[in-house]
Amino acid sequence: MVPYGSAPSSRTNSPACGLPELWQAEWCPHSQRVRERLTELGVDFVARQVPADRERREELVELTGCETVPVLIAPDGATLRGTETILGWIEAHYAAGPDAEAHRRKAAEKHQELLDRECDCNAA
Ligand SMILES: N[C@@H](CCC(=O)N[C@@H](CS)C(=O)NCC(=O)O)C(=O)O
């Protein structure tokens, strides 16, 4: 078992080579927007985890100069900070394939299902 917090760093010979690396958190809505767009475009990526406490994100700060997520490290080593910058970079580098629209539709359906489950505003 790999001890908590000792996953291999992206700076060394990690299997992430050649893939964009997204420093993100599952609970972060900004990260979620980026993951969703990568899914729509069929882009494989490596999800990097950060500590919940921003004060403990030393590795992220050292690598990117930034303690908030999301941050994307492009395959050429460029560091993209901030959701809009990252989304702009993604648009400039990946074309939408035939599945993009289907992914968008499914996301909308699942979002609606979640709302229907969580919210009683549709109840008679
Ligand atoms: N302007 C940034 C905002 C990103 C942001 O606020 N990220 C939050 C998580 S959703 C964060 O890292 N906050 C610091 C923390 O975790 O306390 C962007 O557009 O990406």
Ligand as a Chemical Component Dictionary entry (heavy atoms), coordinates in Angstrom:
data_LIG
# 
_chem_comp.id                   LIG 
_chem_comp.type                 NON-POLYMER 
_chem_comp.pdbx_formal_charge   0 
_chem_comp.three_letter_code    LIG 
# 
loop_
_chem_comp_atom.comp_id 
_chem_comp_atom.atom_id 
_chem_comp_atom.alt_atom_id 
_chem_comp_atom.type_symbol 
_chem_comp_atom.charge 
_chem_comp_atom.model_Cartn_x 
_chem_comp_atom.model_Cartn_y 
_chem_comp_atom.model_Cartn_z 
_chem_comp_atom.pdbx_ordinal 
LIG N1  N1  N 0 -10.053 32.083 -9.790  1  
LIG C1  C1  C 0 -9.790  30.678 -9.582  2  
LIG C2  C2  C 0 -10.554 30.237 -8.364  3  
LIG C3  C3  C 0 -10.238 28.810 -7.981  4  
LIG C4  C4  C 0 -10.712 28.495 -6.576  5  
LIG O1  O1  O 0 -11.331 29.327 -5.891  6  
LIG N2  N2  N 0 -10.427 27.278 -6.152  7  
LIG C5  C5  C 0 -10.766 26.899 -4.823  8  
LIG C6  C6  C 0 -11.394 25.528 -4.782  9  
LIG S1  S1  S 0 -12.940 25.453 -5.639  10 
LIG C7  C7  C 0 -9.507  26.813 -3.986  11 
LIG O2  O2  O 0 -8.520  26.200 -4.356  12 
LIG N3  N3  N 0 -9.576  27.450 -2.820  13 
LIG C8  C8  C 0 -8.548  27.394 -1.852  14 
LIG C9  C9  C 0 -8.917  26.433 -0.763  15 
LIG O3  O3  O 0 -9.046  25.259 -1.022  16 
LIG O4  O4  O 0 -9.070  26.878 0.361   17 
LIG C10 C10 C 0 -10.203 29.903 -10.815 18 
LIG O5  O5  O 0 -10.975 30.414 -11.630 19 
LIG O6  O6  O 0 -9.754  28.777 -11.009 20 
# 
loop_
_chem_comp_bond.comp_id 
_chem_comp_bond.atom_id_1 
_chem_comp_bond.atom_id_2 
_chem_comp_bond.value_order 
_chem_comp_bond.pdbx_ordinal 
LIG N1  C1  SING 1  
LIG C1  C2  SING 2  
LIG C1  C10 SING 3  
LIG C2  C3  SING 4  
LIG C3  C4  SING 5  
LIG C4  O1  DOUB 6  
LIG C4  N2  SING 7  
LIG N2  C5  SING 8  
LIG C5  C6  SING 9  
LIG C5  C7  SING 10 
LIG C6  S1  SING 11 
LIG C7  O2  DOUB 12 
LIG C7  N3  SING 13 
LIG N3  C8  SING 14 
LIG C8  C9  SING 15 
LIG C9  O3  DOUB 16 
LIG C9  O4  SING 17 
LIG C10 O5  DOUB 18 
LIG C10 O6  SING 19 
# 
